[in-house]
Amino acid sequence: MGEQLAKYGNYDLILLDIMMPKRDGIAVCRNLRLQGYKTPIIFLTAKDEVEDKIAGLDIGADDYIVKPFAFDELVARIRALLRRPVISTSDILTLDELVLDTKTQSVVIDEKPIELTLREYGMLEYFLRNKGAVVSRDDILEHVWDRFHDLFSNVVDVHLKNLRKKLPYKYARRIKTVWGKGYQLV
């Protein structure tokens, strides 16, 4: 199914039934999401159990409408989904000559590789994805560390210090400390 969508072009939205003749819609939705499709998906289905709704939404659907439904409601839900901003999740993040590739988990500056630990890499990726925003230590812990991190340690400060040491000064100085709030990549 995903191959067929790729072959025939981009779509603004996909309406998908769970009970289809050759393949169930849950599997189709799962495969589309695994292949990286970000297109909004609405399930239109007769399956009305709470467990079915949860499964559909958890697998990657953006909405779930049970048949029979009011056509006006469907149209309103489509309009609401299409109003959402498109979020770009590119595999390549850049900052001047710094290139971070999320697929290979590599960082290159001026075509020279920079060796980073997993945490340093995660922090740099998080800063690049949130360029200009002030991110707190808690934000960094939540997105870079697992759920068992110690809230009262200085682990973020230590890893940030090491990251700054490994980056050329031109880039290290762009990670600003915002006293009392966190950090900001400018």
N, C-alpha and C positions, 0 to 999 in steps of 0.2 A: 504494500500500500504506500509506504513512504517513498519508494522508488518511483511509483506512478505519479505522486504529487510533485516530486522533483522534476520529472520529465515534462509535466504539463504546465509548470509555472508556479508562481507565488500566489497565495490566496490570502484574503483579508481575514477570513474566518472559516472554520470547519464545523458543520453540523453533522453529528455522528450518532448513530443508533448503537446500542449495546448488542442487541440481538440481530445480527446480520447473517445471511445464508452461509457464507464460506468461512468467515472469521468473526470473532466477537469484537465489539467496539473497544472493550477494555484493552485487548491485545494491540489493536491498531493504535490507540492513544498512547500506550506505553512505548511502542516502537517509534512513533513519531517523536516523542519527547527524548528517547534515547538517541535518536539520530540528530537531535539538536533543533527540531522545528519549534519555533516560538509562537506560531500562529495560534490565536485563541481558538479553543475547542469548546463547543456546547454539546452535551449529550441530550438527545431527545429520545426518550425511551419509556416503555410501559413498566419498567422495573421500578417499583415505588417503595421498596424497603429502605429503611435508614442505612442499613449495611451496604446496599447497592450504591446509594448516593455517596457515602463516605469513600467507598472503593473508587468510584469514578473521579471524585475530586482529588483523592490522594494520588491517583495514578497520573494526574496532570491536566484534567479537564478544568476549564475556567468557570463553567456553570453546568447545571444539571436540571433539566426540565422534564417533568413526568407527563406522559400522554394520558388522557387528552389535555390539551393546553389551549389557552386563549392566544390566538394569533397576534393580537396587539401586544400581549405580554412578551412573546418571543421577539417581536420587532424592537420593543423597548430594551430588552436585555442585549440584543445585538448592538443597538446604538450605544448602550452603556459600555460594552466591551470595546467597541471601536473608538470610543473617546479616550481610552487609556493611552498614556504615552508609550511609544515604542522604546523599550529598554535595550540598549545595545550591550551585548556581552561578547565583545570581540576577543579572539584568542591572543591578539597582539595589543599590548598596551605600550604607549610611548611617552617619553618626556624628553624633548630635544633629541639628542643622539642615543638616549637610553631606550633599549627595546626589551620588553619583558614578554616572553612567549609562554602562555599558560599551558599549551599542549606539551611542550618539551620541558617546562619549568626551568627555563634558562633566562639569564639576564646578560645582555651584551651592551657595551658602551663603546661607541666608535669602532664597532666590529671586533672588540676584544671581550672575551667572556669574563664575567665577574662571578666568582665562586661564593655562594651564600648558603648558609644553613637553611633547613626547612622553615624555621621560624622567621629568620631574616627575610627569606623569599616571601613568605606569607604576609609579613608586615609591609614590604615594598609593594606587593600586589594590592593590598588593601588601601595603602596611601594613593596609589595610582588610580584605583577605581573611585576614590573619594577625593580627588584633587580639588583643593580649594575649601573643602569642608573641614571643620574642626572635629577631630575624632578623639574621644576620651580613651583612657587606659582600659576602661570596661568594654568599650566598643572593640578595641584591638584584641583584648582577651577573648571576647565572645566569638570573634571571627577568625582568629588565628590559632588559638589554643583549644584544647578539648574542654569538656565540661568539668574536669577535675582539677582545674588550675587553682592556685592559691590566690585569693583576692587581695591578700595583704602583703604579698611579696613585691619586690621591685623587678620582677622578671621582664616586664615590658621595657623598663628603663635600660636594663643591661643589654637586651637584644637590640634596642634602638641604638645604643652607643656603639655596639659592634657593627651594626649595619652602616652607620655613618662613617666609621673607620674604613670600611671596605669600598665605599663609594668615593669617587673623586669629589674634591671639595665643592666644585660647582653644583653637584647634586646634593651632597650632604647638607649644605647650608640652606637648601630649599625645604628641608623638613624642619619646620619651626616649632619650638615649644611655646604653647599658649598657656601661660601660668594659670593654674587653678582650673583649667578646662581640658587640656590634652595636647594634641599635636595637629599640625596642618601642613600639607604639602602645597607649596605656592609656586 
